[in-house]
Amino acid sequence: MKINKKILFFYGLINVCFASEVGLDDLVNGIAQNNQILKSYNYQALAKEKELESQKRSFFPTIDVGGTYVYNNRYNAFTPEESKNIYGVASLDLYDGGKKSALLKSKTFDYKASLYEKDAFSKNTILDIIQRYFLIQKLQSNLVVLQMKSNELQYQIKRATSFVKAGLMTQDDVDKFQASSDENDYNIENTMLAIDEQKEQIQTQTGIEFNYFRESSLVEPDTNIQIDDDEQTKILDAKAKSIKEIGNSVGSAYIPQIKIQDTYYKYFYDDDTIASSSGFLVNDKNVLTLSATWRIFDAGQISKQKEAYTLQSLALQEQKLNSIKTQKSSFELAKKRLKTTLAQIKSATSAVKSAESTYEIVTQKYEAGLADNVAYLDALNAKSSAMSRYKTALYDYEIAKSLFYYYAGKNPKEFIR
C-alpha cells in the first residue's frame, strides 16, 4: 500500500538509526547556535553593554583640540589682518549633583533588562520546542496506531471480499470496511501533515534538520520546589529602576554643578603686521576656569519632569507585582495539571486493557459469525482510540512537566534527560 511505504520511508518506524536522529537536548542547544532572533537579542544586549561602558567613561576628564582662522578687512597695530590659533581644552566635572552616577545606575539596569529579555526569549523558545517535540511524539504514536488499524482493516477487506465471492457476505459489508479504511487513510495523511508542520517550525527555530527523534523526557518534578521570579518580572523591575534613576539624573539640576577647565591657546599672525612682533599681541596663553551653576528657578519644570519619571517607574512596579501574581497562579495551575495528567495516564492505561480485551472477544465472535461487522468496527475503533489516548497522556505529562518548571522560574532545559 502506498501510504504504508511513505510511513516506513519517512519515519523509519522507530528502530532504524540515521545520522539525522536528534534528541530534545540537541534541539535546545541548536536554539543558542542558530536562532536568528536570539542572536538579535544578543546584539541588543551587547549594545546596552557598550552604552554602560560609555557612561562609565563619562567620569574621566575630556581633552579637546581645535583651531580658528580670522581675517579682518579693517586692521591696525592691535588687530592684525590675519590671525590663526590652535588650542587644547582639558575639562573635568568636579561635581554634577549625582547626574552621572544616576545615569550610570540607569544604564546598568538597562543592561540587566536586556539580558533578562534575551533569557526570556530563550526560555520561551525552549518551552515551545519542548512542547512541539512531544506533540510530534504524540502524533507519531497516533500514526503507528492508525497504521495498525489500517493493517487490520485491509485484512478484513480481503476476508470480506472472499466471503462475498463465496456468498457468505454481501457487498455492503465490504463497503463498510472500505469506508472505514478510507477514513483511516485520511487520518494518516492528516497526521503526517501535522507532523510536517511541527517539524518545519522546529527546524526554523533550531536550524537543525532531522528525520525523527531519540526518546527524551524531563526529570520527575518535586512539587515542593522553590519558585523563582521569572524573566518578565525581572525585566519590569530593572526597567522601573532604570527610569527612576533617569528621574534622579534630571533632579540633579537643582544641585550646584562645579566644573574646572584648562585651555591653552597658541596664536599665529600675519608676518607683515608690525604688531606681531611689537608685544601688543600675545603668542600664547593659558586660561584656567572654575565654574559653578545652580538652577534656582524654572517654574517647576525640572521637578515636574522628575515626577513624570517617578510615575512611569511606579507604573512598571505595578506591572511587576501583577507579573508575580500571574506567575504564582500559573505555577499552582501547573502543579494541578501534573496531578490531572497522572490521573489521565492511569485512566488511559485501564482503558487500553479494557479495549484490548473487548477487541479480542469481539474479533473471535466476528470470525465465528456471532458478531456483525458493526460490532467489530466499534471494537477496533475503541481499541485504537484507547491506545492513542494512552500515548497522548504520556506525552501530555512531559509537556505538563515542562510547564511546571517554566512557571517555577526555572529553565526547562536544565531538566531534560
C-alpha positions as CSV (number, residue, x, y, z in Angstrom):
1,M,0.0,0.0,0.0
2,K,1.4,3.4,-0.9
3,I,0.7,5.0,2.4
4,N,2.5,2.2,4.2
5,K,5.6,2.8,2.2
6,K,5.6,6.5,2.8
7,I,5.3,6.0,6.6
8,L,8.1,3.4,6.5
9,F,10.3,5.7,4.5
10,F,9.6,8.9,6.4
11,Y,9.8,7.7,9.9
12,G,11.9,4.6,9.6
13,L,9.4,3.2,12.1
14,I,11.4,3.8,15.3
15,N,14.0,1.1,15.2
16,V,16.4,2.3,12.4
17,C,19.1,4.8,13.3
18,F,20.0,7.6,10.8
19,A,22.5,10.4,11.1
20,S,19.6,12.8,11.3
21,E,18.4,11.4,14.6
22,V,18.2,14.1,17.2
23,G,17.3,14.3,20.9
24,L,15.5,17.1,22.7
25,D,18.8,18.3,24.1
26,D,20.2,18.6,20.6
27,L,17.2,20.8,19.5
28,V,17.5,23.0,22.6
29,N,21.2,23.5,22.0
30,G,20.5,24.4,18.4
31,I,18.5,27.4,19.5
32,A,21.5,29.2,21.0
33,Q,23.6,28.4,17.9
34,N,21.2,29.0,15.1
35,N,18.2,31.1,16.1
36,Q,18.4,34.5,14.4
37,I,16.0,36.2,16.8
38,L,18.1,35.1,19.8
39,K,21.2,36.4,18.1
40,S,19.3,39.7,17.7
41,Y,18.8,39.8,21.4
42,N,22.5,39.0,21.9
43,Y,23.4,42.1,19.8
44,Q,20.9,44.2,21.7
45,A,22.5,43.1,25.0
46,L,25.9,43.9,23.6
47,A,24.7,47.4,22.6
48,K,23.4,48.0,26.1
49,E,26.8,46.9,27.5
50,K,28.6,49.4,25.3
51,E,26.3,52.1,26.5
52,L,27.1,51.2,30.0
53,E,30.8,51.2,29.3
54,S,30.4,54.6,27.6
55,Q,28.6,56.0,30.7
56,K,31.4,54.7,33.0
57,R,33.9,56.8,31.0
58,S,31.9,60.0,31.5
59,F,33.7,60.4,34.9
60,F,37.1,60.8,33.2
61,P,38.5,64.2,32.1
62,T,37.9,65.2,28.5
63,I,40.5,66.7,26.1
64,D,39.6,68.6,23.0
65,V,41.7,70.4,20.4
66,G,40.7,72.9,17.8
67,G,41.8,75.9,15.8
68,T,40.5,79.1,14.2
69,Y,41.4,81.4,11.3
70,V,40.4,85.1,11.4
71,Y,40.5,87.6,8.6
72,N,39.9,91.4,9.2
73,N,39.4,93.9,6.4
74,R,39.9,96.7,8.9
75,Y,43.2,96.0,10.7
76,N,45.7,98.1,12.7
77,A,48.6,97.6,15.1
78,F,46.3,95.9,17.6
79,T,44.1,94.0,15.2
80,P,46.1,92.0,12.6
81,E,44.7,91.4,9.2
82,E,45.1,87.7,9.5
83,S,45.4,85.6,12.6
84,K,45.3,81.9,13.4
85,N,45.3,79.9,16.6
86,I,45.2,76.4,17.9
87,Y,44.0,75.4,21.3
88,G,43.6,72.5,23.6
89,V,41.0,72.2,26.3
90,A,41.0,69.9,29.3
91,S,37.7,69.7,31.3
92,L,36.6,67.8,34.3
93,D,33.2,67.9,36.1
94,L,34.2,68.2,39.8
95,Y,30.6,67.8,40.9
96,D,27.4,67.3,38.9
97,G,24.9,66.7,41.7
98,G,24.9,63.0,41.1
99,K,23.8,63.2,37.5
100,K,26.4,60.9,36.0
101,S,26.1,58.4,38.9
102,A,22.3,58.2,38.4
103,L,22.8,57.7,34.6
104,L,25.4,55.0,35.3
105,K,22.9,53.2,37.5
106,S,20.2,53.6,34.8
107,K,22.5,52.1,32.2
108,T,23.3,49.3,34.5
109,F,19.6,48.4,34.9
110,D,19.1,48.8,31.2
111,Y,21.9,46.3,30.5
112,K,20.4,43.9,33.1
113,A,17.0,44.2,31.4
114,S,18.5,43.4,28.0
115,L,20.0,40.2,29.5
116,Y,16.7,39.3,31.0
117,E,14.9,39.9,27.7
118,K,17.4,37.6,26.0
119,D,16.9,34.9,28.6
120,A,13.1,35.3,28.5
121,F,13.1,34.7,24.7
122,S,15.4,31.8,25.1
123,K,13.3,30.1,27.8
124,N,10.1,30.8,25.8
125,T,11.6,29.3,22.7
126,I,12.9,26.3,24.7
127,L,9.4,25.7,26.1
128,D,7.9,26.0,22.6
129,I,10.4,23.4,21.2
130,I,9.8,21.0,24.1
131,Q,6.0,21.2,23.5
132,R,6.4,20.7,19.8
133,Y,8.8,17.8,20.3
134,F,6.3,16.0,22.5
135,L,3.4,16.9,20.2
136,I,5.3,15.3,17.3
137,Q,5.9,12.3,19.5
138,K,2.1,12.1,20.2
139,L,1.4,12.4,16.5
140,Q,3.9,9.7,15.6
141,S,2.5,7.4,18.2
142,N,-1.0,8.0,16.8
143,L,0.4,7.4,13.4
144,V,1.6,3.9,14.4
145,V,-1.9,3.2,15.9
146,L,-3.5,4.3,12.7
147,Q,-1.2,2.1,10.7
148,M,-2.1,-0.9,12.9
149,K,-5.7,-0.1,12.3
150,S,-5.1,0.2,8.6
151,N,-3.5,-3.3,8.5
152,E,-6.5,-4.7,10.4
153,L,-8.9,-3.1,8.0
154,Q,-7.0,-4.3,4.9
155,Y,-7.1,-7.8,6.3
156,Q,-10.8,-7.6,6.9
157,I,-11.5,-6.2,3.5
158,K,-9.7,-9.1,1.8
159,R,-11.5,-11.5,4.1
160,A,-14.9,-10.0,3.5
161,T,-14.3,-9.9,-0.3
162,S,-13.5,-13.6,-0.3
163,F,-16.7,-14.2,1.7
164,V,-18.7,-12.2,-0.8
165,K,-17.5,-14.3,-3.6
166,A,-18.5,-17.4,-1.6
167,G,-21.9,-15.9,-1.0
168,L,-21.4,-15.7,2.8
169,M,-21.4,-11.9,2.9
170,T,-22.9,-9.0,1.0
171,Q,-21.1,-6.2,-0.8
172,D,-22.5,-3.9,1.8
173,D,-20.2,-5.5,4.4
174,V,-17.1,-4.9,2.2
175,D,-18.2,-1.3,1.5
176,K,-18.4,-0.6,5.3
177,F,-14.9,-1.8,5.8
178,Q,-13.7,0.1,2.8
179,A,-15.3,3.4,4.0
180,S,-13.7,2.9,7.4
181,S,-10.3,2.2,5.7
182,D,-10.6,5.3,3.5
183,E,-11.4,7.4,6.6
184,N,-8.4,5.9,8.3
185,D,-6.1,6.7,5.3
186,Y,-7.3,10.3,5.5
187,N,-6.4,10.4,9.2
188,I,-3.0,9.0,8.4
189,E,-2.3,11.7,5.8
190,N,-3.7,14.4,8.0
191,T,-1.5,13.3,10.9
192,M,1.6,13.2,8.6
193,L,0.8,16.8,7.6
194,A,0.5,17.9,11.2
195,I,3.9,16.3,11.9
196,D,5.5,18.1,8.9
197,E,4.1,21.4,10.1
198,Q,5.6,20.9,13.6
199,K,8.8,19.7,12.1
200,E,9.2,22.8,10.0
201,Q,8.6,25.1,13.0
202,I,11.3,23.3,15.0
203,Q,13.8,23.4,12.1
204,T,13.1,27.1,11.6
205,Q,13.8,27.9,15.3
206,T,16.7,25.5,15.8
207,G,18.4,25.3,12.4
208,I,18.6,21.5,12.8
209,E,17.2,19.2,10.2
210,F,16.1,15.7,11.3
211,N,14.0,12.7,10.3
212,Y,12.9,11.6,13.7
213,F,13.7,11.8,17.4
214,R,15.5,9.9,20.1
215,E,13.4,9.4,23.1
216,S,13.8,12.2,25.7
217,S,12.0,13.1,28.8
218,L,12.1,15.5,31.7
219,V,13.1,14.9,35.3
220,E,10.3,14.0,37.6
221,P,9.3,17.2,39.3
222,D,9.4,18.0,43.0
223,T,6.2,19.9,43.7
224,N,7.8,21.5,46.8
225,I,10.4,23.2,44.6
226,Q,11.1,26.9,45.4
227,I,9.6,29.3,42.9
228,D,11.9,31.9,41.4
229,D,10.9,35.2,39.8
230,D,10.5,34.7,36.1
231,E,12.3,36.9,33.5
232,Q,9.2,39.1,32.8
233,T,9.2,40.1,36.5
234,K,12.9,40.8,36.4
235,I,12.6,42.9,33.2
236,L,9.9,45.1,34.7
237,D,11.9,45.5,37.9
238,A,15.0,46.5,36.0
239,K,13.2,48.9,33.7
240,A,11.4,50.5,36.7
241,K,14.7,51.1,38.5
242,S,16.3,52.5,35.3
243,I,13.5,55.1,34.8
244,K,13.7,56.1,38.4
245,E,17.4,56.8,38.1
246,I,16.8,58.8,35.0
247,G,14.4,60.9,37.1
248,N,17.2,61.3,39.7
249,S,19.6,62.5,37.0
250,V,17.1,65.1,35.9
251,G,16.6,66.3,39.5
252,S,20.4,66.8,39.9
253,A,19.9,70.2,38.0
254,Y,18.7,71.7,41.3
255,I,22.1,70.9,42.9
256,P,25.2,73.1,42.2
257,Q,27.3,71.9,39.2
258,I,31.0,72.6,39.5
259,K,33.4,72.3,36.6
260,I,37.1,73.0,36.0
261,Q,38.5,73.8,32.6
262,D,42.0,74.5,31.5
263,T,42.6,75.9,28.0
264,Y,45.9,76.6,26.2
265,Y,46.0,78.9,23.1
266,K,48.8,79.3,20.6
267,Y,48.5,82.3,18.2
268,F,49.9,82.9,14.7
269,Y,49.7,86.3,13.0
270,D,50.3,87.8,9.6
271,D,54.0,88.3,9.0
272,D,53.5,91.7,7.5
273,T,51.7,93.0,10.6
274,I,54.1,95.1,12.7
275,A,52.1,94.3,15.8
276,S,53.0,90.6,15.6
277,S,56.5,91.4,16.9
278,S,55.7,94.6,18.9
279,G,54.5,92.8,22.0
280,F,50.9,94.1,21.9
281,L,49.6,90.7,20.8
282,V,50.3,87.5,22.8
283,N,51.7,84.4,21.1
284,D,50.2,82.0,23.6
285,K,48.2,81.9,26.8
286,N,46.7,79.5,29.3
287,V,43.2,80.1,30.8
288,L,42.1,78.2,33.9
289,T,38.3,78.4,34.5
290,L,36.4,77.2,37.6
291,S,32.7,77.5,37.0
292,A,29.6,76.7,39.1
293,T,26.0,76.7,38.0
294,W,22.9,76.2,40.1
295,R,19.3,76.1,38.9
296,I,17.3,78.2,41.4
297,F,14.1,78.8,39.4
298,D,12.4,77.3,36.4
299,A,8.8,77.5,37.4
300,G,8.9,73.8,38.4
301,Q,9.9,72.4,35.0
302,I,12.6,70.1,36.3
303,S,10.5,68.9,39.3
304,K,7.5,68.1,37.1
305,Q,9.8,66.2,34.7
306,K,11.2,64.2,37.6
307,E,7.7,63.4,38.8
308,A,6.8,62.1,35.4
309,Y,9.7,59.7,35.5
310,T,8.7,58.6,39.0
311,L,5.2,57.9,37.9
312,Q,6.5,55.8,35.0
313,S,8.6,53.9,37.4
314,L,5.6,53.3,39.7
315,A,3.6,52.1,36.7
316,L,6.2,49.5,35.9
317,Q,6.4,48.4,39.5
318,E,2.6,47.8,39.5
319,Q,3.1,45.6,36.3
320,K,5.9,43.8,38.2
321,L,3.5,43.0,41.1
322,N,0.9,41.7,38.6
323,S,3.6,39.6,36.9
324,I,4.5,38.0,40.2
325,K,0.8,37.2,40.9
326,T,0.3,35.8,37.4
327,Q,3.3,33.6,37.8
328,K,2.2,32.2,41.1
329,S,-1.3,31.5,39.8
330,S,0.2,29.8,36.7
331,F,2.5,27.7,38.9
332,E,-0.3,26.5,41.0
333,L,-2.3,25.5,37.9
334,A,0.9,23.7,36.6
335,K,1.0,21.6,39.7
336,K,-2.7,20.7,39.3
337,R,-2.0,19.9,35.7
338,L,0.6,17.4,36.8
339,K,-1.8,15.7,39.1
340,T,-4.6,15.7,36.4
341,T,-2.3,14.2,33.8
342,L,-1.1,11.4,36.0
343,A,-4.8,10.6,36.6
344,Q,-5.3,10.7,32.8
345,I,-2.4,8.2,32.4
346,K,-4.0,5.8,34.9
347,S,-7.4,6.1,33.3
348,A,-5.9,5.6,29.8
349,T,-4.0,2.5,31.0
350,S,-7.2,0.9,32.2
351,A,-9.0,1.9,29.0
352,V,-6.3,0.2,26.9
353,K,-6.6,-3.0,28.9
354,S,-10.4,-3.0,28.6
355,A,-10.4,-2.1,24.9
356,E,-7.9,-4.8,24.0
357,S,-9.8,-7.4,25.9
358,T,-13.1,-6.4,24.3
359,Y,-11.5,-6.3,20.8
360,E,-10.1,-9.9,21.2
361,I,-13.5,-11.2,22.3
362,V,-15.4,-9.4,19.5
363,T,-12.9,-10.5,16.9
364,Q,-13.3,-14.1,17.9
365,K,-17.1,-13.7,17.8
366,Y,-16.9,-11.9,14.5
367,E,-14.8,-14.5,12.8
368,A,-17.1,-17.2,14.2
369,G,-20.1,-15.3,12.8
370,L,-21.5,-14.4,16.2
371,A,-21.0,-10.7,15.8
372,D,-21.5,-8.4,12.8
373,N,-19.1,-6.0,11.2
374,V,-20.5,-3.0,13.0
375,A,-19.6,-4.5,16.4
376,Y,-16.2,-5.4,15.1
377,L,-15.5,-1.9,13.8
378,D,-16.7,-0.4,17.0
379,A,-14.3,-2.6,19.0
380,L,-11.5,-1.8,16.6
381,N,-12.1,1.9,16.9
382,A,-12.3,1.7,20.7
383,K,-9.0,-0.1,20.8
384,S,-7.3,2.4,18.5
385,S,-8.8,5.3,20.4
386,A,-7.7,3.9,23.8
387,M,-4.1,3.3,22.6
388,S,-4.0,6.9,21.2
389,R,-5.3,8.3,24.4
390,Y,-2.7,6.4,26.4
391,K,0.2,7.6,24.3
392,T,-1.2,11.1,24.3
393,A,-1.4,11.1,28.1
394,L,2.2,10.0,28.4
395,Y,3.5,12.9,26.3
396,D,1.0,15.3,27.8
397,Y,2.6,14.5,31.1
398,E,6.0,15.5,29.7
399,I,4.5,18.8,28.5
400,A,3.0,19.3,31.9
401,K,6.4,18.9,33.5
402,S,7.9,21.5,31.2
403,L,5.2,24.0,32.1
404,F,5.8,23.2,35.8
405,Y,9.5,24.0,35.6
406,Y,8.8,27.1,33.4
407,Y,6.3,28.7,35.8
408,A,8.6,27.8,38.7
409,G,11.0,30.3,37.2
410,K,13.4,27.5,36.1
411,N,14.8,26.8,32.6
412,P,13.2,23.6,31.4
413,K,16.5,22.9,29.5
414,E,18.2,22.0,32.8
415,F,15.7,19.2,33.4
416,I,16.0,17.3,30.1
417,R,17.3,13.8,30.4
